[in-house]
Amino acid sequence: MTTKEMEPHLFLIFGALGDLARRKLLPALFHLSTKGELGDGYFIVGIDVDENLDDKGFRSRARQMLADAGLLLNDKASQWCDQRLHYHCIGQGSRTDYGKLAGKLDALERECGLPGNRVLYLALPSDIVPNAVAGLGEAGLNQSSGWTRLVLEKPFGWDLASAQELNGEVHRYFDESQIYRTDHFLGKETVQNLLVFRFANTFFEHLWNRDHIESIQITVAESLGIEKRAAYYERAGALRDMVQNHLTQLLALVAMEAPSAFEAGAIRNEKIKVLHRIAPINPADVVLGQYVGGKIDGQGMVGYREEPGVSPNSSTETFAALKIDIPNRRWKGVPFYLRTGKCMALRCTQIVVTFHCAPASIFHPFEETCGVRPNVLVITLQPDEGFDLYFQVKNPGQPFTMTTQPLHFRYAGTFGALPDAYKTIILDVILGDQTLFVCDNEVETAWRLYDGLLKGNIPVHPYPAGSWGPAEMNRLFDGWMNRGA
């Protein structure tokens, strides 16, 4: 979101042989380089524990990673790997090991004529992040002759206490201005466009309040299961994995007041304000579920407890639906519904805004043939990204009847394919723009909302794979599943 120029830098990937680097980071960096968006003065250092790997071996691995990501391997890709990529083994992650890394970085910067600007991207399992942060800090890698920026992936803690502890550990060595906590949902063009949609279009912002809106639904549905991530998911569950971060971030963008300026601090402040105004969540307004066997697109799916690595007695939730109230001047009385789940009927991320019907209808003589329906705005964030505004029109002829028709907008039809979120995230880190990243206060405020639910004893209901969740949800939300997704 910034207009700064790209500065020469080192881009360090801790966990360079892992899944995130393979699927997202290296392909995104290569894409950006082919468009010239990284400038010319950058180098990438992959850091991992394989002591048998050197620069040459890592470059060979990187070429395979690019191929696995569906990129055409050619001379340009091979040349990029040979010219831009380096490797360093971090060993056991001791203070001595991090000291050796510091020496290598200093030597590489002298050799390449770099000013000491560094991105430290921790693409690591969450349980080893604190040790990595301490290792960087004790070795003096929290500072350099240029700028240093630390990137942390979610989950940022497992509850409020652990998030506060992790914030404290990170702040021992890094200033908040150096820290970039990523939520890749915020890097999506469609999510960023929520700010434009709301605050650049007075028609919608004028209606964006309790006087005109009946309810707002936010859905992040996945048609896949846990994909061999049982070790992580058994510990996390849907509340930690999706609700506390992705859905809460979308909620904040939808419900926040207009920021004083289009810059990181102002936007963060308004997001935090609206999160602080959320009323304590009643456990009776929460439905949790776990998928059992079923079918998706005609293909049989096993239940969660039959997934490899999952306990046969697991009570981990793979689905969560919540009703949230924000009793401020704008939103008092408007229910916000959050919903997410694995193995659902289809993959989609949507925000559905249902407006009030007209307070008095002139069409009551025709109610038997044409009931008036509310206007509905559907914002689709993925896939088939775009907007649909549903409104009423008269059917031609007699008898007098009405039908609901949509106004459509699709990003692909106007702009073509949208960039991957990680390209946006990487560019913003290098440019020093924190607008799309989550600050310490925001993280802790979000955890505080759900901490009681995580410690509670909310029942987990079964739902068939390929459905929209457990039937128990309908008693709370009274047909909301029939709108939007």
C-alpha positions in Angstrom: 0.0 0.0 0.0 3.0 2.3 0.1 4.8 4.2 -2.6 8.3 3.9 -1.1 11.2 2.8 -3.3 12.6 -0.8 -3.0 15.9 -0.7 -1.0 18.7 -3.3 -1.3 18.3 -6.0 1.3 18.8 -9.6 2.5 15.7 -11.7 2.7 16.2 -14.5 5.3 13.9 -17.5 5.4 14.1 -19.5 8.6 12.6 -22.9 7.8 13.6 -22.6 4.1 13.1 -26.3 3.5 9.6 -26.3 5.0 6.1 -26.3 3.5 5.5 -22.6 3.6 8.7 -21.8 1.9 8.1 -24.4 -0.8 4.5 -23.6 -1.5 4.4 -19.8 -1.0 7.5 -17.9 -0.2 10.0 -18.9 -2.8 7.4 -18.9 -5.6 6.2 -15.5 -4.5 9.7 -14.1 -4.4 10.5 -15.5 -7.9 7.3 -14.0 -9.3 8.1 -10.6 -7.9 11.6 -10.8 -9.2 10.4 -11.6 -12.8 8.3 -8.4 -12.6 11.2 -6.3 -11.3 9.4 -5.5 -8.1 12.2 -6.5 -5.8 14.7 -4.2 -7.5 18.2 -5.4 -8.2 20.0 -5.2 -4.9 18.6 -8.2 -3.0 19.7 -11.7 -2.1 17.8 -14.6 -0.3 19.3 -16.7 2.4 17.6 -20.0 3.2 18.2 -21.1 6.7 17.5 -24.6 8.0 18.9 -27.5 9.9 20.2 -29.7 7.1 24.0 -29.7 7.6 24.7 -31.6 4.4 23.3 -28.8 2.3 25.3 -26.0 0.8 24.5 -23.1 -1.6 24.6 -25.4 -4.6 22.3 -28.0 -3.0 19.8 -25.4 -1.8 19.6 -23.9 -5.3 18.9 -27.3 -6.7 16.1 -27.8 -4.0 14.7 -24.4 -4.8 14.4 -25.2 -8.5 12.4 -28.3 -7.5 10.2 -26.1 -5.2 9.5 -23.8 -8.1 8.6 -26.8 -10.3 6.3 -28.2 -7.6 4.6 -24.8 -7.5 3.7 -25.2 -11.2 6.2 -22.7 -12.4 7.9 -23.3 -15.8 11.5 -24.1 -15.2 13.7 -22.4 -17.7 17.1 -20.7 -17.9 15.7 -17.6 -16.3 14.5 -19.5 -13.2 17.8 -21.4 -12.9 19.8 -18.2 -13.3 17.7 -16.6 -10.6 18.4 -19.5 -8.2 22.1 -19.4 -8.9 22.4 -15.6 -8.6 20.1 -14.8 -5.7 20.0 -17.8 -3.4 22.3 -18.8 -0.5 22.0 -21.3 2.3 23.1 -21.5 5.9 22.7 -24.4 8.4 21.6 -23.1 11.8 22.7 -26.4 13.5 21.0 -26.9 16.9 20.1 -23.2 17.1 22.6 -22.4 19.9 24.0 -19.0 20.6 27.1 -20.1 18.8 25.1 -21.2 15.7 23.4 -17.8 15.5 26.7 -16.1 16.0 28.0 -18.0 12.9 24.9 -16.8 11.0 25.6 -13.2 11.9 29.2 -13.6 10.6 28.0 -15.0 7.3 25.4 -12.2 6.8 28.1 -9.6 7.5 30.4 -11.2 5.0 27.7 -11.5 2.4 26.7 -7.9 2.7 30.3 -6.7 2.4 30.7 -8.9 -0.7 27.5 -7.7 -2.3 27.8 -4.1 -1.3 24.5 -4.1 0.7 23.7 -1.5 3.4 22.6 -3.9 6.1 18.8 -4.0 5.5 17.3 -7.4 6.5 14.0 -9.2 6.5 14.0 -12.1 9.1 11.0 -14.3 8.0 10.3 -17.0 10.6 8.5 -19.8 8.5 8.8 -22.1 11.5 6.5 -24.2 13.7 5.1 -22.0 16.5 6.7 -24.0 19.3 10.2 -23.1 18.2 9.6 -19.5 17.4 10.5 -18.2 20.9 13.9 -19.9 20.8 14.5 -18.5 17.3 13.6 -15.0 18.5 16.0 -15.4 21.5 18.7 -16.7 19.3 18.4 -13.8 16.9 18.4 -11.3 19.8 21.3 -12.8 21.7 23.4 -12.8 18.5 22.7 -9.1 17.9 20.6 -10.0 14.7 17.8 -7.8 16.0 19.8 -4.8 14.8 22.0 -4.1 11.8 23.6 -1.1 10.1 20.3 -0.7 8.1 16.8 -1.7 9.1 15.7 -5.1 10.5 12.2 -6.5 10.2 10.9 -9.6 11.9 8.1 -11.6 10.2 6.0 -14.0 12.4 3.4 -16.4 11.0 0.2 -17.3 12.8 -0.7 -18.8 15.2 0.6 -16.0 17.5 0.0 -17.9 20.7 -2.5 -20.5 21.7 -4.5 -18.4 24.1 -4.3 -15.0 25.8 -1.7 -16.0 28.3 0.7 -17.6 25.7 0.1 -14.6 23.3 1.1 -12.2 26.1 4.1 -14.3 26.9 5.2 -14.5 23.3 4.7 -10.7 22.9 6.9 -10.2 25.9 9.6 -12.5 24.5 9.6 -10.8 21.1 9.7 -7.3 22.7 12.8 -8.2 24.7 14.7 -8.0 21.5 12.6 -6.2 18.8 10.7 -3.0 18.9 7.0 -3.1 17.8 7.9 -1.1 14.7 10.1 -4.0 13.6 7.5 -6.7 14.0 5.2 -7.9 11.2 2.7 -10.5 12.3 1.1 -11.9 9.2 -2.4 -13.0 8.6 -2.3 -13.9 4.9 -6.1 -13.2 4.6 -5.2 -9.5 5.0 -2.9 -9.7 2.0 -5.7 -10.7 -0.4 -6.7 -8.0 -2.8 -10.4 -8.6 -2.1 -9.9 -8.1 1.6 -7.9 -4.9 1.1 -10.7 -3.7 -1.2 -13.1 -3.8 1.8 -11.5 -0.5 2.8 -12.1 1.0 -0.6 -15.6 -0.4 -0.9 -16.6 1.1 2.4 -14.8 4.4 2.5 -14.6 5.4 -1.1 -18.3 4.7 -1.9 -20.6 7.0 0.0 -23.7 5.0 -1.1 -22.6 1.9 0.9 -21.1 3.8 3.8 -24.3 5.8 4.3 -26.2 2.5 4.7 -23.5 0.8 6.8 -25.2 0.9 10.2 -28.0 -0.6 12.4 -30.7 1.6 10.8 -30.3 -0.2 7.5 -28.6 -3.5 8.2 -30.4 -6.5 9.7 -27.4 -8.9 10.0 -23.9 -9.6 8.8 -22.6 -13.1 8.1 -18.9 -13.9 7.6 -18.1 -17.4 6.3 -14.7 -19.1 5.7 -15.6 -22.6 4.5 -13.1 -25.2 3.4 -14.1 -28.3 1.4 -10.8 -30.0 2.4 -10.1 -31.8 5.6 -7.0 -31.4 7.7 -4.6 -32.6 5.0 -2.1 -34.6 7.1 -1.8 -31.8 9.7 -3.2 -33.8 12.6 -0.3 -32.9 14.9 -1.1 -29.2 14.5 -4.9 -29.4 14.2 -5.5 -31.7 17.2 -3.9 -28.9 19.3 -5.5 -26.0 17.5 -9.1 -26.7 16.4 -11.3 -24.2 14.4 -11.4 -21.5 17.1 -7.7 -21.1 17.2 -6.9 -21.9 13.6 -9.5 -19.6 11.9 -11.8 -17.7 14.2 -9.3 -15.8 16.4 -7.4 -14.5 13.4 -8.9 -14.7 9.9 -12.6 -14.2 10.8 -11.9 -11.7 13.5 -9.8 -9.6 11.1 -12.6 -9.6 8.6 -15.1 -8.7 11.3 -12.9 -5.7 12.3 -12.6 -4.4 8.8 -16.4 -4.7 8.2 -17.4 -3.1 11.5 -14.7 -0.5 12.2 -15.2 3.3 11.9 -13.5 5.3 9.2 -9.8 5.7 10.1 -8.4 9.3 10.2 -5.9 8.4 7.4 -5.1 5.6 5.0 -2.0 4.5 7.0 -1.1 1.6 9.3 -1.5 3.3 12.7 -4.9 4.8 12.0 -6.4 1.6 10.5 -5.0 -0.5 13.4 -6.5 1.9 16.0 -10.0 1.6 14.5 -9.8 -2.1 14.3 -8.7 -2.3 18.0 -11.5 0.0 19.0 -14.2 -2.1 17.5 -12.7 -5.3 18.9 -12.8 -3.7 22.4 -16.5 -2.9 21.9 -17.5 -6.6 21.3 -19.7 -7.8 24.1 -18.6 -11.0 26.0 -19.6 -14.0 23.9 -22.3 -16.2 25.4 -21.3 -19.9 25.1 -25.0 -20.4 24.3 -24.3 -18.4 21.1 -21.6 -20.8 20.0 -22.0 -24.1 18.1 -19.0 -26.3 17.6 -18.8 -29.4 15.3 -16.6 -32.2 14.1 -17.0 -33.8 10.7 -17.8 -37.4 10.3 -17.8 -39.4 7.0 -19.7 -38.1 4.0 -19.3 -37.1 0.4 -18.0 -34.0 -1.3 -18.4 -33.7 -5.0 -19.4 -37.3 -5.1 -16.1 -38.4 -3.4 -16.3 -40.3 -0.1 -14.6 -38.5 2.8 -13.6 -40.1 6.1 -14.5 -38.6 9.4 -12.1 -36.5 11.4 -11.4 -39.2 13.9 -10.4 -41.5 11.0 -7.8 -39.1 9.7 -4.1 -40.3 10.2 -2.7 -39.1 13.5 -6.1 -38.1 15.1 -7.2 -39.7 18.4 -10.2 -42.0 17.9 -11.7 -40.1 20.9 -10.8 -36.6 19.8 -13.1 -33.8 20.8 -11.3 -31.2 18.6 -13.7 -28.9 16.8 -13.4 -28.7 13.0 -16.4 -26.3 12.8 -17.3 -23.2 14.7 -20.2 -20.8 14.4 -20.7 -17.8 16.7 -23.1 -15.0 17.2 -21.4 -11.7 18.1 -22.8 -8.4 19.3 -21.2 -5.0 19.0 -23.2 -2.7 21.2 -21.9 0.6 20.0 -23.8 3.4 18.3 -23.3 2.0 14.8 -24.0 -1.7 15.4 -26.2 -2.1 18.5 -28.8 -4.7 17.8 -27.2 -6.1 14.6 -26.0 -9.7 15.0 -22.7 -10.7 13.4 -22.5 -14.4 12.5 -19.1 -16.0 12.1 -18.8 -19.4 10.6 -15.9 -21.6 9.6 -15.4 -25.3 9.0 -13.5 -28.1 7.4 -15.0 -30.6 4.9 -17.9 -28.3 4.1 -20.1 -28.3 1.0 -17.8 -26.0 -0.9 -14.8 -23.8 -0.5 -15.8 -20.1 -0.1 -15.0 -17.0 1.8 -18.0 -14.6 1.9 -19.4 -11.6 3.7 -23.2 -11.4 3.4 -24.8 -8.2 4.4 -28.6 -8.5 4.8 -30.5 -5.2 4.8 -33.8 -4.4 6.5 -36.9 -4.7 4.4 -38.9 -1.5 3.8 -40.6 -0.5 7.1 -44.0 -0.3 5.3 -44.8 -2.0 2.0 -47.2 -0.8 -0.6 -47.4 -4.3 -2.1 -49.5 -5.9 0.6 -52.4 -6.6 -1.8 -50.0 -8.9 -3.7 -48.3 -10.6 -0.7 -49.6 -14.1 -1.7 -47.9 -13.8 -5.1 -44.9 -11.6 -4.4 -43.5 -11.3 -0.9 -41.0 -8.5 -0.5 -37.5 -9.8 0.2 -34.6 -7.9 1.8 -31.7 -6.5 -0.3 -28.6 -8.6 0.2 -25.0 -7.7 -0.6 -22.7 -10.7 -1.0 -18.9 -9.9 -1.0 -17.0 -13.0 -2.2 -13.4 -13.0 -1.2 -12.5 -16.4 -2.7 -13.0 -18.1 -5.1 -14.7 -16.2 -8.0 -13.9 -13.0 -6.3 -16.4 -10.2 -6.6 -19.7 -8.5 -5.4 -23.3 -9.4 -5.9 -26.1 -7.0 -4.9 -29.5 -8.6 -4.8 -32.6 -6.4 -5.4 -36.3 -6.8 -6.3 -37.8 -6.3 -9.8 -41.2 -6.9 -11.3 -41.7 -9.9 -13.5 -43.2 -8.8 -16.9 -47.0 -9.3 -17.4 -49.7 -10.4 -15.1 -50.3 -11.4 -12.4 -48.2 -8.9 -10.5 -45.2 -10.8 -9.2 -41.6 -9.9 -8.2 -38.3 -11.7 -8.4 -34.8 -11.2 -7.0 -32.1 -10.3 -9.4 -28.4 -9.6 -8.8 -26.0 -6.9 -10.0 -22.6 -8.6 -10.6 -19.0 -7.6 -10.4 -16.1 -10.0 -10.9 -12.5 -9.1 -10.4 -11.3 -11.7 -13.0 -13.5 -10.2 -15.7 -12.1 -6.7 -15.2 -8.5 -7.2 -13.9 -7.6 -10.8 -14.7 -6.0 -13.1 -12.2 -5.4 -11.5 -8.8 -1.9 -11.8 -7.2 -1.2 -14.3 -4.4 -1.5 -12.8 -1.0 2.1 -13.6 -0.1 3.4 -11.4 -2.9 1.6 -8.5 -1.2 2.8 -9.5 2.2 6.5 -9.8 1.1 6.4 -6.4 -0.7 4.9 -4.6 2.2 7.5 -6.0 4.7 10.4 -5.0 2.4 8.8 -1.5 2.0 8.1 -1.2 5.7 4.3 -0.9 5.4 2.6 -2.4 8.5 -1.0 -1.7 7.3 -1.8 -5.4 6.6 -0.1 -6.7 9.7 -1.4 -7.3 13.2 0.0 -5.4 16.2 0.6 -6.7 19.7 -2.5 -5.0 21.2 -4.7 -6.3 18.4 -3.5 -9.9 18.9 -4.1 -9.8 22.6 -7.5 -8.2 22.3 -8.6 -10.8 19.8 -7.5 -13.6 22.1 -9.3 -12.0 25.0 -12.6 -12.4 23.1 -12.3 -16.1 22.8 -10.2 -17.1 25.9 -13.3 -18.1 27.9 -14.6 -20.2 25.1 -11.3 -22.1 24.7 -11.4 -22.9 28.4 -15.1 -23.8 28.5 -16.9 -27.1 28.0 -18.9 -26.4 24.8 -20.3 -29.6 23.3 -18.9 -30.6 19.9 -21.6 -31.9 17.5 -21.1 -34.2 14.5 -21.8 -33.1 11.0 -21.5 -35.0 7.7 -18.6 -34.1 5.4 -20.1 -32.2 2.5 -22.7 -30.4 4.6 -22.9 -26.8 6.1 -22.3 -27.9 9.6 -24.2 -29.5 12.5 -28.0 -29.1 12.7 -27.7 -27.6 16.1 -26.7 -24.3 14.5 -30.2 -23.7 13.1 -31.7 -23.2 16.5 -29.4 -20.3 17.1 -29.3 -18.6 13.8 -32.8 -19.2 12.5 -32.3 -19.9 8.8 -29.2 -17.7 8.2 -27.7 -20.7 6.3 -30.2 -20.0 3.6 -28.6 -16.7 2.7 -25.3 -16.3 0.9 -23.2 -19.4 0.8 
